[in-house]
Amino acid sequence: MIKEFILPDIGEGVVECELVEWLVSEGDTVSEDQPIADVMTDKALVQIPAPHAGVIKKLHYAKGEIAKVHAPLYSVDIKGNSSPAIDASSVVDDQMDAEVAKSDEIISSEAVTSVPQKGVQVEEFLLPDIGEGIVECELVEWLVSEGEQVVEDQPIADVMTDKALVQIPAIKSGKIVKLHYRKGQLAKVHEPLFAVEVELELPAAVREESEKIHTAESISASGDIKEPVAQGKALASPAVRRLARSLDIDIAQVPGTGKNGRVFKDDIERYHSGTSAHTNTMTASPEHDVSSSTLSAPGMNTGSTDGGQTIDRVEPIRGVKAVMAKMMTESVSTIPHFTYCEEIDLTELVTLRESMKKKYSTDELKLTMMPFFMKSMSLALKQFPVINSRVNEDCSELTYLSSHNIGMAVDSKVGLLVPNVKDVQNKSILEIAAEITRLTTAARSGRVSPNDLKSGTVSISNIGALGGTVATPIINKPEVAIVALGKLQVLPRFNADGEVEARKIMQISWSGDHRVIDGGTIARFCNLWKQYLEEPHEMLLAMQ
């Protein structure tokens, strides 16, 4: 049976520790109580023993990485019959308590866990595959809290992949023991997302053994306090060690100003700058060590304003924004763009749409201008199929796509998404309108499905909805063209009789891949599209 060893509480207030040394390798056969790893908390160096004999299947951290309390440390294939009702971490609690007692904090003798009448098993929920090629996702929101009882299929978390917002449900009923990530952190596919405690009946023999273990824990916890032992390395928290490594400083050479020589971040910074430890009288305070982490962490600029501290805000680029940054950079660096601008008189189309809107608009179907833009574009694509093509990486092959999957850029709460309406060439205007309504609603909430984001062939960016008339849109690679719609304006124009009229005018801007589309082609294509939009009866006659 494969079981995760959950790193237990190893000291009051300790939530993480540094993996100093693995004493085994993956594939090793270990015996009960055999030392597995040395970890360093901010209080002591602790050796982790094996609670069960078995074969080491996976070591979840590399040397020097930070391991989380209540998260899996390693997995082991347990040999023989062992009860899943006894927490694997309980076997090492005695040694943990004894080791931490060597530090500068006293372990309370009152922390005795009651013996459960029913067996409980802590199970790790491994984040499953949530999309082709996706290896990580951002934790957007926890929908539950630690200690909360949940039922099967209850939503637990919202996570954001590079394509969509996905809701993760519970697969079993139980109590949430641990949420392994904070909001905004990146969760790894096939690694634990949260731990849940589920109940199961304990045989009498196992319950008796559990009582013995808890009795032994209470005896151990009430033992005498021992003097601190000499540390083989500097006493410092994992955050301080990370800062030292980032500055390429040997932390063992840094004079610590804390109790028992503990090194604080201020000590690291003074050592780095070469200043004296007496320049700041607050450095001996552990509380100051915590607060200074927000002021002096790498990547944060600090400065003084009227005697105070000012901090530049830094946030990671993740999820959809990270994908957009990557794709746009790749598009601009690999595709020679050119832009073609035109204006379209939409007066007649606006009148037609207004006459139809009241009759055909419902909660599931909003008859906006976009369905007309898409249908007329599809009709023009039949005459100019190169606009609906795809070129390979070395530009040696051009594939003409039979499906007109027209995308539309949506400014969602999670960033820019471009869902597409599939097979516009086979849909009526009302069918296109219903699909646009569905996609827009889903995209704005961040819950558009990955399939709706795949296989686009040409894109529309309606930047005019937010303002602006002319843009230079970036091609949504591997497509070869994109158009930006400006805002609809009422402007004076001369009619055929030379008289000035108020007309509804929209500026549009095409960007094309100049490797496969020349200026004449996109101009002729745009003229046909413009004709369908300016003279809606021509669009109706062209439909099949």
N, C-alpha and C positions, 0 to 999 in steps of 0.2 A: 504494500500500500504506500503510495506516494503521499508524504505529509510535509506541510510547510512548518518550519520551526519559526515561531513568532517571537521576535525579540521582546522580552518582557520589560516591565518597569525596572530600571537599574539605579534608581535614586530619585528622591523627591524633586520634581521640577525638571528632570532630565527628559528631553524629548528626542534627542539624537546623540549619536556617538560616532567617532571616527574608526573605521576598520583599519587597525594598525597592521595586523598580520593574519593571514589564513594559515592554520597549522595542518590543514588537509587540502586535498585537491579533489576536483570532480572525478567520480569513479572510484574513490577510495572506500574501502570497507572499514567502518569505525565501530567501536564497541561502546557500550553504555559508560558514561562519565569520561570518555576520552576527550581531551581538549580539542576544540574545533577552531577557535579564533581568539585573538586578543583585540579588544576594543577599548578605546579611550573616551571616557566621558569628560565633562569639565570638572570632575571630582576625583576620578581614579582610573587606573588601568585595570580592566576586568577581563578575566579569561572565561570564555563561554564553553561549557562542556556539553557533550551529546546526551540528551535524555533517553535516547533509545539506540540500540545497535541497528546498523543498516548500511546502505550504500549511498554516498553523497551523490545526488543527481544534479544539483544546480547551486552554485554560489552566486547570490544575487548582487553582490557588490565587489568592486575591484579594490585593491589595496589603496588606502588614502581617501576613499569615498566616504560619504556620510550616510550611516544607516539610521533608519527611523525606528523609534520605539513603537511597538505594536504592529510593525510591518514585518513581512517575511525576511529572515536573514539568509536562510538556505533551505533547500528541500532535500528530503531523504527518503529512500525506499526502505521502509521499516520491515525488518525480518521478523517472522513469527507472529503470534497473535498478541496484539496490544489494543487496549480499549481506546476508542476515539473519544471517550467521555472525559478523559483526564487531559487537561491542557498540557501540551508539551513543554510549555515554559515553566510550569510549576516545579519541575524537577530541579531546575537551576536556581530557583529563587533563594535557597539557603546560601549558596556561594555568592550570589549577587549581593545579598544583604551584608554578608561578611566583608566583601571587598569594598563596598561603598562606605561602610562604617569606618574604614581607614581614612576617609577624607575628612573635610572640615564641617560636615553636617551629621547629625545624629539621626539614626533610623528609629522611628517610633516602634515601641514594643506592642502597641495596641492594634496594629494593622493585621488582624487575624481574619482570614476569609472564612465565611461560614460554609459548611459542607452542603452541597446541593442534594435534595432528595431525588431529583431527576438528573440524569446525565445531560451535559451540554457539550456541544461540539462547535468550536469556532471554525467556520469555513471561510476561505478567501474567495471572493468573487473576482474571477479573472476577466479583464476587459476583452470581449470577443472581437473577431474581425468585424468591422463596421463599414467596410468599403474596400474595393479592390485597390491594393497597393498602399493602404493607409496603415502606418505604423505607430502613430501617436495622435492625440487629440487634446484640445484645451478643455479643462474643467470649467464650464461656464457657471453652473449653479448647482449646489447640493439642494435637493428637495426634501431631505430628511436630516436629522441631527444624530450625533452619537448618543446611544442609550434609548433611542426611539424604537418602539415595536413596529414592524412592518409586515405586510401580508404579501403573498405571492402576486406578482405582476404589478405591484405598486411602483409608481415612478420613483426612482432613487436620485437620478442626476441628469442634468442636461450637459452634453459634451459637444464641442464644435470640432469637426474635422476640417480639412481644407476644402470641403465641398458643401457641407450642410450641418445643421444643428440636429443632433440625435438624442433621443431620450432613452435612458437606460433603466429597465425595470428590474425588480427583485425576482429572482428565480425560486426563492424559498421564503417562507414566513419565519420570522425570528426577531432578534434584537440587534440593532446596529452596534457593533463593538468599536469599530475604527473606520474613519474615513481617511484614506491614505494620501489624499491630495487636498491642497487648499484651492480656493477659487482663483482661477487664472493660471494655475500650474498645468504642465503638460503630462498627461497620463499615457502610459505605454500599452499598446495592444499586447495581449497575452500575459500581462502582469497584473497583480492584485489592485483592484480599484477600491474595494471596501471589504471589511470583515463583518460577518453576521453570525450571531450565536443562535444555534438551533437546538431544540430539545430532543432527547431520546431517552428511553427507559434504561436505567442501569441495572445490571444483574447484581445480586446481593454481594457477591465476592468483590466485584469491582468497587461498589460503594464503600465496603469495609476498607479496601486498599486506599481509596481516596481520603477517607477519614484519617488514616495513618499518616498520609503525606501532609495533610493540613495541620495535624498535631505536631509533626516534626518542624513545620514552618514556624508555628507559634513559639516553640521552644528556642529555635534558632534566633528568632527576631528579638527575644528577651535577653540575649546574651550580653556580656560586658562589652563596653566600648574599648577598642584597641587604639594604640597610638598610631599616628600616620607613619607609613613606611616610605622609604626613599623612592622617588619615582625614577624610572629609567629614562624618562624624557620630560620635557617642560610641561608644567601644569597649565593647561589653557583649554578654552572651549573650542569646539569645532569651527565656529565662525572666526575666532581669532587665528586659528591655524590656516584657514582658507586665505585670510588677509595676508599672513606671512608668506604663504606660497605665491600669492599673486605679486608680491613685491620681491620675490626671490631672496627671502631672508631665512637664515637658519634660526628657528625659534629657540633652540637650545642656547643660543648666544645672547638672547635678549634678557636683560635684567627685569624680573617681574616685581611689581610693586604691591601685589595682592598678598593675601594670607598664604603662607607656605610657599611663597615665591610665584604665585599664580600670575600669568602674563595676561594683561588686558590689551585691547586694541590701541589705547593711548600709548602703551609701552612700545608696541610695534611701530607706531607712527613716529614716536620720539627717536627710537633707534634708527629708523629709516632716515630721519632728518638730521640726526646727530646731536639733538638737544638733550638737556639734562632732565632726569626724572623729577627734579624738584621744581620745574617750571609750572606745574599744575598740581594743586593740592587735592584735586578731586579724583585722581587716578586710582587711589586705593579702594574706591568704592565699587563693589560689584554692580550696583545699580547704575553707576555712571558708565560702566562697560556696556551695559545693555543699550542705554540711550545713545551712546556715541556711535553705535552701529548704524543708526539712521542718518548720521551726519557725515561719516567718513568712509562709507563703503565705496569700493572701486566703482567707477562709472558715475559718481555723483559729484557735481561741482559745488564747492562751498565757498562762501564769501561773507564779508561782514557789511551790514547795513545798519547804521545808527547803533553800533555796538552789538547787534544781534546776528543771527545766522540766517542766510537765505539759501534755499536749496532748489536747484533746477529739477523739474519733474522728469523722470526717466521711466518709460514703460516698454516692455518687450513687444516686438512685432510678431504676432502669432495668428494662427488660424487662417481665416479668409484673407486678412490683410497681408499676411506673409506670402500667401500664394499669389495674390495680386502683384506684390512687389517683384516676386520672382518672374512671373509670366510677362509683365509689362517690360521689365528689363530685357528679358530674352527676346521679346517681340521687336523692340526698338533696335537691339544690337544685331539682329539677324535678318530683319526684313527692311528693305529700302522703301520707306513710305513716301507717297506723294498725296497731296490733298487737292480736291476739286470742289469748288463751292458753286451753289446755284440758289435761286429763290423760286419758290413755288406759290402760286396764287390758289389758296384753298377756299375761296369764297363759296364756290358752288358745293364743294364737299361738306363744308361746315353746315350749309343749309340742309343738305340731304341728311346728314347725320342727326341734326336737331329734329327733323321731321320724323325720324325713325326711333329716336331715343326713348320717348315715353312709352311707345308701344312694346318695344323689345327688351328694355332694361329690367332686370330682376336682381335679387340678391346674389344669384349665381352667375349673372351675366351683366357686365357693365359695357354698354356700347360706346366706347371711347373712339378716338381717331385712330388708335393703333391698329385695330383689325383691318382698316382700310389701307393703311400704310403697308402692312404685311402682305395682304392679298394682291395689291397692285404690284408690289415688289416681286412676288412669286411669278406673276404673269410676265413681268419684264425679264426675269431670270430664264424663262423658257427660250427667249430670243437671244440672250447673252449668257450662256451656261458657264463661261469662264469666271464670272463673278461668284458662281456657286461651286468653285473647285477647291482642290487642296494640292499643295506641292510638297514633295518629299524633302528631307533635310538637305541633300546636296543639290537640289533643284534640277534633278535629271528626269523626273517624272511628274506629270500633272494628271490628277484624278478628277474627272467630272462627276459630281455627286448627283444622283437622281432625286434624292429627298431634299426638299427645301425646308430645312430646320432653322427657322429664323429666330435668333436670340434677341433678347431685350435686356438692357442693363437696368438693374433695380438697386436703388440705394437702400439697403436693408440695415437693420440694427447691428448686424455683425460685419458689415462691410459690403463692398460691391459684389453682387451676384449677377450672373447672366444666364438665367434659364431660357430655354428655347421651346417654341411651339413646333412640334414634329409634323412633317408632311403637310405643310401649308398648301401645297399644290392640290391636295385632295380634299381640303376643308372649305366649307362655306364661310362667309364673313361672320355669321352668328356662331358657328362652331369655333372659329378662331377667337372670337370675343369671349366665349365661355372659358376657353383654355387660358387666355391671357388673364382673366379674372382669377382663376385658380392659381396660376403661377405667381401672380403679383401678391396675392394674399399669403401664400406660403413663403415667398422670398422675403417679404417685409418682416415676417415673424422669425426668419432664419431657419425655417423648417422645410425648405424645399428639398425634394429627394435628389440623390445623386444622379439618377437617370434623367431627371429634368435638366441637369446641367451638362450632360454629355452630348456629343455628336452634333453640336451646332455647326452651321455651314456659312452663315453671314449674320451680322449683328446690327442692331439699331440702338443708339444711345440717345435717349430723350432728355438731353441736358436742358432743353428749353423749359421743361417743367419747373426748374429751379431758377431760371433766368439765364440771360445770355443769348446771343444770336448766332455766333460763329465759333466753331471749335476745330481742333485738329485731333480727332480721336485716334487712339492707338489700336491697331488691329489685334483682335482676339485670336492669337495664333492657336491652331494651324489654319484658320480661315485666311482669306486673301482680301477681304474688304469689310469696311464698317462705315456706317453713316451716323452722323450726329444731327439731331433735329433741334433747331433753335426755337425760341419762343414765338408764338403766334402773335403777330402785331397787326393793328389796323393802320394802314399807310396809304397815302395818296398815290394813285397811279392813273395814267392816261388810258382811256378806252379807245376803241377803234375809230370813234368820231373826234378824237382829240380832246375830249372832255375829261376833267379830273374827277375820279371816283374814289370812294373809300373802299379799299380792298383788304382782305385778310391774307397777309403775306407771312411766309415762313422761310427763313434761311436754312439751307441744309449744307452739310460739309461731308464729303466722302474722303476716306483714306483708302488707298489701294496698295497692293503689293506690286511694286514696279518691276519685279522679276517676271511676272506673268500677265500683268494688266498695263496697257499703255493709256495715255491720256485720251486718245480718240475713242477707245472702247468704252471707258467709263463715262465719257461725255454722252455718247450715243445711248448707252444704257440708261443714264440719268434722264435724258430727254424723253425716252419712252415711259419711264416711271412717272415723270412729271406730267406727261400727257394723260395718263390714267387718273392721276390725282386731281388735275385741273378740270378734266372733263369726265366726271364719273360715269356717264353713259358709255364712254369708250371702254372703261373697265368692265362694265356689265356685259358688253357685247363680246369682250375677249374671253369671258369665262366659259368653261366647257361644262 
